[in-house]
Amino acid sequence: MTESLLKVLKMTTVQMGYFTGLILVVGLMLGFFEKTANTFMQRSLGRKGIFITAFIGTPIHEIGHAIMCIIFNHKIMDIKLLNLKDKSGVLGYVKHSYNKNSLYQRIGNLFIALGPIFSGTSVLILALYSFMPESFSILKRYVIYGINSDKIDKGLIVSLLNLSGGLLKSVFSANNFQHLSFWIFIIVAICVSSHMALSKADIENGKDGFLVLFAFIFIVNIVLVYFSVNITQYKLQLIRYNVYLSVFLMIALMFSLFSLGISFLCYLLFSKKS
């Protein structure tokens, strides 16, 4: 009995890793990049440097929370898409309530916390489609024809790095610099990627949803193991979901790093001498 429970626990941990692990790791990486970029911006341009990107980035961040609130049937009590006057430094917020007896709504806390990553990545891809169609076609071809793996391995990582290089080369080709659409895309990319990271409040609010989801999957797995249900196909679908997710999260990381580079350049050029 104990051995079976340990087997189910291990199975559940692996499944949660596949289901949420990648996006949580990327969320932490985005948080590190954003925090570092904001430090450079504040030291070079002061707080107004953060406000410059907040006009586009913060509303997209908060809309991500709000959309997930709607999907998971949470009641939005108050929403502020952009607040530049808050002395505590809070640029925006979504206050919501939910039924604590509802399993669905409690699991929703995790996805509400992750909302800005989904909304930010979606806007980046939409901007790529709208303003840089040739670069978008590279991404589209990769998603349709380039993903031939059902596992996350060295080959996939190399493939993603090659895609990143191809996208960067396409976006920053010399010919694009003379087009207004290129500069609009760059502005949108910098603003959105500068405000995609999860705040401390987001992480705190997502903990309950993570634990409830883990418990739910654990119970489902106990039932599946008891009735000897074959879940091989389910595992393959989870892995393939991660493969596709990694492509889109790579876009978020790539432009977040680009935003970090721009903020570091501002720091070198405009840093206030002590």
ChimeraX attribute file (.defattr): number of C-alpha atoms within 10 A of each C-alpha:
attribute: neighborCount
match mode: 1-to-1
recipient: residues
	/A:1	6
	/A:2	7
	/A:3	8
	/A:4	12
	/A:5	14
	/A:6	11
	/A:7	15
	/A:8	21
	/A:9	19
	/A:10	13
	/A:11	16
	/A:12	21
	/A:13	16
	/A:14	13
	/A:15	19
	/A:16	18
	/A:17	15
	/A:18	19
	/A:19	16
	/A:20	15
	/A:21	15
	/A:22	16
	/A:23	19
	/A:24	16
	/A:25	11
	/A:26	18
	/A:27	23
	/A:28	15
	/A:29	17
	/A:30	24
	/A:31	20
	/A:32	16
	/A:33	22
	/A:34	23
	/A:35	16
	/A:36	14
	/A:37	25
	/A:38	22
	/A:39	18
	/A:40	25
	/A:41	25
	/A:42	18
	/A:43	20
	/A:44	22
	/A:45	17
	/A:46	16
	/A:47	14
	/A:48	13
	/A:49	17
	/A:50	23
	/A:51	18
	/A:52	11
	/A:53	19
	/A:54	23
	/A:55	17
	/A:56	20
	/A:57	26
	/A:58	26
	/A:59	21
	/A:60	27
	/A:61	30
	/A:62	25
	/A:63	20
	/A:64	24
	/A:65	28
	/A:66	24
	/A:67	18
	/A:68	22
	/A:69	25
	/A:70	13
	/A:71	12
	/A:72	18
	/A:73	17
	/A:74	22
	/A:75	14
	/A:76	15
	/A:77	9
	/A:78	10
	/A:79	15
	/A:80	15
	/A:81	19
	/A:82	21
	/A:83	17
	/A:84	14
	/A:85	9
	/A:86	10
	/A:87	8
	/A:88	6
	/A:89	10
	/A:90	12
	/A:91	21
	/A:92	17
	/A:93	20
	/A:94	18
	/A:95	14
	/A:96	16
	/A:97	13
	/A:98	17
	/A:99	12
	/A:100	9
	/A:101	8
	/A:102	11
	/A:103	13
	/A:104	17
	/A:105	21
	/A:106	22
	/A:107	21
	/A:108	26
	/A:109	28
	/A:110	24
	/A:111	26
	/A:112	28
	/A:113	24
	/A:114	25
	/A:115	25
	/A:116	31
	/A:117	28
	/A:118	22
	/A:119	20
	/A:120	28
	/A:121	23
	/A:122	18
	/A:123	19
	/A:124	22
	/A:125	17
	/A:126	15
	/A:127	19
	/A:128	23
	/A:129	17
	/A:130	13
	/A:131	18
	/A:132	19
	/A:133	14
	/A:134	15
	/A:135	18
	/A:136	20
	/A:137	14
	/A:138	14
	/A:139	22
	/A:140	13
	/A:141	11
	/A:142	16
	/A:143	15
	/A:144	9
	/A:145	8
	/A:146	14
	/A:147	16
	/A:148	12
	/A:149	12
	/A:150	16
	/A:151	15
	/A:152	14
	/A:153	11
	/A:154	9
	/A:155	11
	/A:156	19
	/A:157	14
	/A:158	11
	/A:159	16
	/A:160	20
	/A:161	15
	/A:162	12
	/A:163	19
	/A:164	18
	/A:165	13
	/A:166	14
	/A:167	20
	/A:168	15
	/A:169	12
	/A:170	17
	/A:171	21
	/A:172	13
	/A:173	10
	/A:174	9
	/A:175	10
	/A:176	14
	/A:177	12
	/A:178	9
	/A:179	10
	/A:180	10
	/A:181	16
	/A:182	18
	/A:183	14
	/A:184	13
	/A:185	20
	/A:186	20
	/A:187	14
	/A:188	19
	/A:189	26
	/A:190	22
	/A:191	25
	/A:192	31
	/A:193	30
	/A:194	31
	/A:195	29
	/A:196	29
	/A:197	27
	/A:198	23
	/A:199	15
	/A:200	11
	/A:201	10
	/A:202	19
	/A:203	17
	/A:204	14
	/A:205	16
	/A:206	20
	/A:207	15
	/A:208	16
	/A:209	22
	/A:210	19
	/A:211	13
	/A:212	18
	/A:213	20
	/A:214	18
	/A:215	14
	/A:216	14
	/A:217	18
	/A:218	21
	/A:219	14
	/A:220	14
	/A:221	20
	/A:222	18
	/A:223	13
	/A:224	14
	/A:225	15
	/A:226	10
	/A:227	9
	/A:228	9
	/A:229	10
	/A:230	10
	/A:231	12
	/A:232	9
	/A:233	9
	/A:234	11
	/A:235	14
	/A:236	13
	/A:237	13
	/A:238	18
	/A:239	19
	/A:240	19
	/A:241	15
	/A:242	22
	/A:243	24
	/A:244	13
	/A:245	14
	/A:246	19
	/A:247	21
	/A:248	17
	/A:249	20
	/A:250	17
	/A:251	21
	/A:252	28
	/A:253	20
	/A:254	18
	/A:255	21
	/A:256	28
	/A:257	20
	/A:258	20
	/A:259	24
	/A:260	25
	/A:261	15
	/A:262	16
	/A:263	27
	/A:264	21
	/A:265	15
	/A:266	19
	/A:267	19
	/A:268	13
	/A:269	11
	/A:270	15
	/A:271	17
	/A:272	12
	/A:273	6
	/A:274	3
